[in-house]
């Protein structure tokens, strides 16, 4: 039995789709979801559904009954009063279940930055998650993507209207990327493979070698309109996040993350691409995902 968390999210839905589409997959799939109505009907008919949050120990215990593999993702929560507290609530539940219910393998979404990131806000709590899960002794794979290409979708309308890609990442510096579909594919492969043991990180880095300016140039070519990158300070971005309704704790966690990326460079050129594991290039993603999403 394979348990999948966040099955309606950007990454979780990719994991479920690939598990169900694999003709050789024999293990049944069980999902944890707050609102089963958000599942695609074709998915809902082919999986077992446990309703609730995977932060709830009782829900997680029910979902993991008889399961040996778990796909784990702590969802972002801009309403969290404490970033550390939010991650701890989720991860403590998982660690208890691992110890009590026979889960043998966990595949989780983490981040690049191990051994480099310091005081990195949202990234630091993700890396602490890895340590907590691995400490249980479960066989563990931490998927480690850098910046998600899907983050650009948030600016689709603004790119159309203003021709500006706004970024708090330093201009002129390579920003490594990854598409969520490649994360989902990597997770599904690991969940279907019962040969791996121990603990390892799995970097997922697209073949690109782009700065924010380079990303804007690709956007301009794909969308056939002028697009330029505009740097905004981390403080300005933090203020915008607060205006959107996020808590002080979440906005500070985001600001600390971007400051660490800019100062320590762990999403940059020193990290080599892993095209075998993350083959989707930014141009391909823009053509297949962003362009159809940009309003006419």
RODO-2510 file (C-alpha; in nm, 4 decimals, decimal comma):
residues 296
     n   res          X          Y          Z
     1     x     0,0000     0,0000     0,0000
     2     x     0,1255     0,3457    -0,0973
     3     x    -0,0053     0,6508     0,0911
     4     x     0,0029     0,9864    -0,0882
     5     x    -0,0391     1,3193     0,0887
     6     x    -0,1514     1,6427    -0,0850
     7     x    -0,3092     1,4519    -0,3781
     8     x    -0,4803     1,7655    -0,5108
     9     x    -0,1680     1,9844    -0,4945
    10     x     0,0688     2,0643    -0,7791
    11     x     0,3115     1,7879    -0,6893
    12     x     0,0831     1,5382    -0,5168
    13     x    -0,1530     1,5139    -0,8124
    14     x     0,1446     1,4352    -1,0363
    15     x     0,2498     1,1567    -0,8001
    16     x    -0,0972     1,0014    -0,7961
    17     x    -0,1374     1,0231    -1,1738
    18     x     0,1955     0,8526    -1,2386
    19     x     0,1322     0,5790    -0,9838
    20     x    -0,2047     0,5007    -1,1391
    21     x    -0,0751     0,5197    -1,4963
    22     x     0,2150     0,2791    -1,4438
    23     x     0,1068    -0,0520    -1,5984
    24     x     0,3469    -0,2467    -1,3781
    25     x     0,2281    -0,0911    -1,0520
    26     x     0,0741    -0,3535    -0,8273
    27     x     0,0438    -0,1685    -0,4957
    28     x    -0,2892    -0,0016    -0,4186
    29     x    -0,2888     0,3739    -0,3577
    30     x    -0,4495     0,5501    -0,0633
    31     x    -0,4726     0,9299    -0,0435
    32     x    -0,5253     1,1723     0,2414
    33     x    -0,7369     1,4700     0,1371
    34     x    -0,9401     1,7318     0,3213
    35     x    -1,2055     1,7538     0,0497
    36     x    -1,2494     1,4389    -0,1615
    37     x    -1,4628     1,6386    -0,4077
    38     x    -1,1431     1,8080    -0,5267
    39     x    -1,0082     1,4791    -0,6567
    40     x    -1,0563     1,4097    -1,0256
    41     x    -1,3463     1,1618    -1,0523
    42     x    -1,1264     0,9165    -1,2454
    43     x    -0,8722     0,9303    -0,9630
    44     x    -1,1315     0,9062    -0,6877
    45     x    -1,2659     0,5822    -0,8332
    46     x    -0,9209     0,4192    -0,8356
    47     x    -0,7812     0,5083    -0,4922
    48     x    -0,8759     0,4605    -0,1300
    49     x    -0,9620     0,7924     0,0326
    50     x    -0,9003     0,8977     0,3905
    51     x    -1,0595     1,2326     0,4648
    52     x    -0,8762     1,4891     0,6768
    53     x    -0,5374     1,6520     0,7279
    54     x    -0,2161     1,4538     0,7454
    55     x    -0,1170     1,6794     1,0356
    56     x    -0,3869     1,5017     1,2392
    57     x    -0,2269     1,1988     1,4088
    58     x    -0,5544     1,0027     1,4024
    59     x    -0,6041     1,0650     1,0303
    60     x    -0,2460     0,9740     0,9483
    61     x    -0,2657     0,6604     1,1609
    62     x    -0,5795     0,5504     0,9766
    63     x    -0,4240     0,6208     0,6363
    64     x    -0,1041     0,4320     0,7133
    65     x    -0,2734     0,1198     0,8481
    66     x    -0,1245    -0,1645     0,6442
    67     x     0,0859     0,0740     0,4318
    68     x     0,4577     0,0369     0,3759
    69     x     0,5323     0,3448     0,1609
    70     x     0,4453     0,7126     0,2071
    71     x     0,4794     1,0166    -0,0154
    72     x     0,5198     1,3102     0,2233
    73     x     0,4809     1,6811     0,1570
    74     x     0,4196     1,9512     0,4171
    75     x     0,1902     2,2028     0,2446
    76     x     0,2702     2,5741     0,2630
    77     x     0,0490     2,7619     0,5068
    78     x     0,0743     3,1427     0,4897
    79     x    -0,1691     3,1571     0,7845
    80     x     0,0679     2,9702     1,0173
    81     x     0,1545     3,1512     1,3393
    82     x     0,4870     2,9663     1,3483
    83     x     0,6641     2,8119     1,0501
    84     x     0,8619     2,5815     1,2770
    85     x     0,5468     2,4874     1,4663
    86     x     0,3581     2,4043     1,1479
    87     x     0,6306     2,1708     1,0222
    88     x     0,6720     2,0161     1,3649
    89     x     0,2992     1,9364     1,3885
    90     x     0,3081     1,7492     1,0586
    91     x     0,6392     1,5733     1,1057
    92     x     0,5845     1,4572     1,4617
    93     x     0,2699     1,2790     1,3446
    94     x     0,4629     1,1062     1,0663
    95     x     0,7481     1,0017     1,2940
    96     x     0,5015     0,8486     1,5412
    97     x     0,3331     0,6500     1,2637
    98     x     0,6654     0,5281     1,1238
    99     x     0,7579     0,3909     1,4620
   100     x     0,4231     0,2276     1,5314
   101     x     0,2781     0,1026     1,2033
   102     x     0,5411    -0,0590     0,9875
   103     x     0,6043     0,2093     0,7281
   104     x     0,9371     0,1129     0,5699
   105     x     0,9958     0,3794     0,3012
   106     x     0,9267     0,7525     0,2890
   107     x     0,9749     0,9807    -0,0106
   108     x     0,9408     1,3474     0,0833
   109     x     0,9693     1,6824    -0,0912
   110     x     1,2562     1,8778     0,0624
   111     x     1,4844     2,1365    -0,0974
   112     x     1,8364     2,2050    -0,2145
   113     x     2,0664     2,3567     0,0426
   114     x     2,1824     2,0776     0,2728
   115     x     2,5246     2,1574     0,4128
   116     x     2,5010     2,5139     0,2798
   117     x     2,1811     2,6847     0,3910
   118     x     2,2017     2,8707     0,7213
   119     x     1,9195     3,0644     0,8881
   120     x     1,7192     3,0093     0,5701
   121     x     1,3620     3,0335     0,6952
   122     x     1,1308     2,8017     0,5032
   123     x     1,4278     2,6064     0,3708
   124     x     1,5766     2,5486     0,7150
   125     x     1,2538     2,3963     0,8474
   126     x     1,2438     2,1687     0,5427
   127     x     1,5965     2,0479     0,6095
   128     x     1,5090     1,9920     0,9755
   129     x     1,2189     1,7772     0,8534
   130     x     1,4665     1,5535     0,6716
   131     x     1,6682     1,5008     0,9875
   132     x     1,3618     1,4151     1,1930
   133     x     1,2314     1,1601     0,9423
   134     x     1,5719     1,0001     0,8854
   135     x     1,6256     0,9703     1,2614
   136     x     1,3387     0,7200     1,2808
   137     x     1,5506     0,4727     1,0834
   138     x     1,3036     0,4477     0,7953
   139     x     1,4447     0,4125     0,4426
   140     x     1,4282     0,7715     0,3224
   141     x     1,4670     0,9703     0,0031
   142     x     1,4544     1,3505     0,0212
   143     x     1,3638     1,5049    -0,3146
   144     x     1,5626     1,8278    -0,3447
   145     x     1,4362     2,0740    -0,6058
   146     x     1,5424     2,4390    -0,6250
   147     x     1,2981     2,7145    -0,7361
   148     x     0,9787     2,5783    -0,8920
   149     x     0,8947     2,6848    -1,2452
   150     x     0,5290     2,6901    -1,1391
   151     x     0,5992     2,9951    -0,9214
   152     x     0,6017     3,1946    -1,2464
   153     x     0,2319     3,1151    -1,2962
   154     x     0,1487     3,3556    -1,0142
   155     x     0,2658     3,6387    -1,2379
   156     x     0,0993     3,5237    -1,5610
   157     x    -0,1506     3,8099    -1,5798
   158     x     0,1081     4,0692    -1,4761
   159     x     0,3548     3,9452    -1,7375
   160     x     0,0822     3,9828    -1,9991
   161     x    -0,0216     4,3300    -1,8835
   162     x     0,3134     4,4873    -1,7935
   163     x     0,5806     4,2775    -1,9630
   164     x     0,7622     4,2489    -1,6301
   165     x     0,8839     3,9421    -1,4419
   166     x     0,9249     4,0552    -1,0820
   167     x     1,1877     3,8715    -0,8769
   168     x     1,3646     3,9132    -0,5417
   169     x     1,6519     3,6943    -0,6662
   170     x     1,9679     3,8803    -0,7516
   171     x     2,0037     3,9900    -1,1147
   172     x     2,2854     3,8362    -1,3142
   173     x     2,3042     3,5231    -1,0973
   174     x     2,1984     3,1778    -1,2162
   175     x     1,8780     3,0570    -1,0519
   176     x     1,8310     2,6808    -1,0711
   177     x     1,4809     2,5581    -1,1553
   178     x     1,2614     2,2483    -1,1555
   179     x     0,9148     2,1627    -1,2895
   180     x     0,6673     2,0019    -1,0495
   181     x     0,5945     1,7251    -1,2993
   182     x     0,9571     1,6124    -1,2713
   183     x     0,9276     1,6035    -0,8921
   184     x     0,6131     1,3934    -0,9222
   185     x     0,7793     1,1568    -1,1677
   186     x     1,0826     1,1098    -0,9416
   187     x     0,8608     1,0453    -0,6405
   188     x     0,6499     0,7875    -0,8237
   189     x     0,9573     0,6004    -0,9480
   190     x     1,0937     0,5727    -0,5962
   191     x     0,7599     0,4701    -0,4479
   192     x     0,7313     0,1884    -0,7020
   193     x     1,0879     0,0674    -0,6426
   194     x     1,1363    -0,1570    -0,3405
   195     x     1,5095    -0,2087    -0,3935
   196     x     1,6520     0,1074    -0,2359
   197     x     1,7528     0,1327     0,1269
   198     x     1,9063     0,3821     0,3684
   199     x     1,8978     0,7579     0,3339
   200     x     1,9868     0,9788     0,0379
   201     x     1,9132     1,3196    -0,1084
   202     x     1,7897     1,3348    -0,4694
   203     x     1,8696     1,6702    -0,6344
   204     x     1,6191     1,7610    -0,9075
   205     x     1,7615     2,0401    -1,1242
   206     x     1,6506     2,1226    -1,4779
   207     x     1,9001     2,1450    -1,7675
   208     x     1,8752     2,5267    -1,7643
   209     x     2,1505     2,7734    -1,6851
   210     x     1,9362     3,0874    -1,6566
   211     x     1,9566     3,4124    -1,4644
   212     x     1,6314     3,6037    -1,3993
   213     x     1,7158     3,8054    -1,7102
   214     x     1,7560     3,4825    -1,9046
   215     x     1,4189     3,3621    -1,7805
   216     x     1,2600     3,6873    -1,8978
   217     x     1,4190     3,6430    -2,2406
   218     x     1,2712     3,2929    -2,2709
   219     x     0,9312     3,4269    -2,1651
   220     x     0,9513     3,6999    -2,4276
   221     x     1,0288     3,4511    -2,7030
   222     x     0,7608     3,2018    -2,6005
   223     x     0,4909     3,4657    -2,5452
   224     x     0,5999     3,6751    -2,8443
   225     x     0,5987     3,9997    -2,6468
   226     x     0,8614     4,2061    -2,4624
   227     x     0,9347     4,0795    -2,1111
   228     x     1,2026     4,2080    -1,8750
   229     x     1,3140     4,1034    -1,5279
   230     x     1,2669     4,3587    -1,2511
   231     x     1,4493     4,3110    -0,9214
   232     x     1,2600     4,4007    -0,6048
   233     x     1,4101     4,4030    -0,2586
   234     x     1,3342     4,1214    -0,0207
   235     x     1,1778     4,3764     0,2158
   236     x     0,9396     4,4894    -0,0577
   237     x     0,8461     4,1303    -0,1353
   238     x     0,7929     4,0612     0,2338
   239     x     0,5617     4,3612     0,2592
   240     x     0,3633     4,2376    -0,0408
   241     x     0,3227     3,8973     0,1224
   242     x     0,1919     4,0617     0,4385
   243     x    -0,0563     4,2656     0,2345
   244     x    -0,1829     3,9441     0,0783
   245     x    -0,2879     3,8242     0,4248
   246     x     0,0054     3,6085     0,5344
   247     x     0,1160     3,6101     0,8963
   248     x     0,4270     3,7893     1,0171
   249     x     0,5879     3,4497     1,0832
   250     x     0,5271     3,3238     0,7299
   251     x     0,6435     3,6470     0,5664
   252     x     0,9595     3,6426     0,7785
   253     x     1,0233     3,2779     0,6899
   254     x     0,9945     3,3650     0,3205
   255     x     1,2212     3,6690     0,3564
   256     x     1,4844     3,4663     0,5418
   257     x     1,4720     3,2044     0,2670
   258     x     1,5310     3,4544    -0,0152
   259     x     1,8016     3,6381     0,1792
   260     x     1,9816     3,3065     0,2324
   261     x     1,9482     3,2119    -0,1346
   262     x     2,0886     3,5473    -0,2431
   263     x     2,3700     3,5542     0,0140
   264     x     2,4679     3,1859     0,0127
   265     x     2,3940     3,1001    -0,3499
   266     x     2,2708     2,7443    -0,2945
   267     x     2,0115     2,7690    -0,5751
   268     x     2,2838     2,8900    -0,8103
   269     x     2,5405     2,7804    -1,0640
   270     x     2,7457     2,5693    -0,8212
   271     x     2,4641     2,3110    -0,8196
   272     x     2,4954     2,1021    -1,1378
   273     x     2,1831     2,0144    -1,3375
   274     x     2,0414     1,6627    -1,3136
   275     x     1,8744     1,6302    -1,6548
   276     x     1,8210     1,2537    -1,6209
   277     x     1,6005     1,3157    -1,3168
   278     x     1,4611     1,6599    -1,4072
   279     x     1,4490     1,6761    -1,7876
   280     x     1,1973     1,9573    -1,8316
   281     x     1,3674     2,2774    -1,9525
   282     x     1,2203     2,6181    -1,8716
   283     x     1,1441     2,6892    -2,2386
   284     x     0,9562     2,3614    -2,2738
   285     x     0,7620     2,4323    -1,9552
   286     x     0,6745     2,7839    -2,0747
   287     x     0,5487     2,6459    -2,4064
   288     x     0,3463     2,3656    -2,2547
   289     x     0,2247     2,5148    -1,9262
   290     x     0,2689     2,8907    -1,8998
   291     x     0,1661     3,0009    -2,2496
   292     x    -0,1729     2,8246    -2,2301
   293     x    -0,2239     2,9806    -1,8853
   294     x    -0,1502     3,3400    -1,9876
   295     x    -0,4834     3,5148    -2,0367
   296     x    -0,5417     3,6420    -2,3901
***
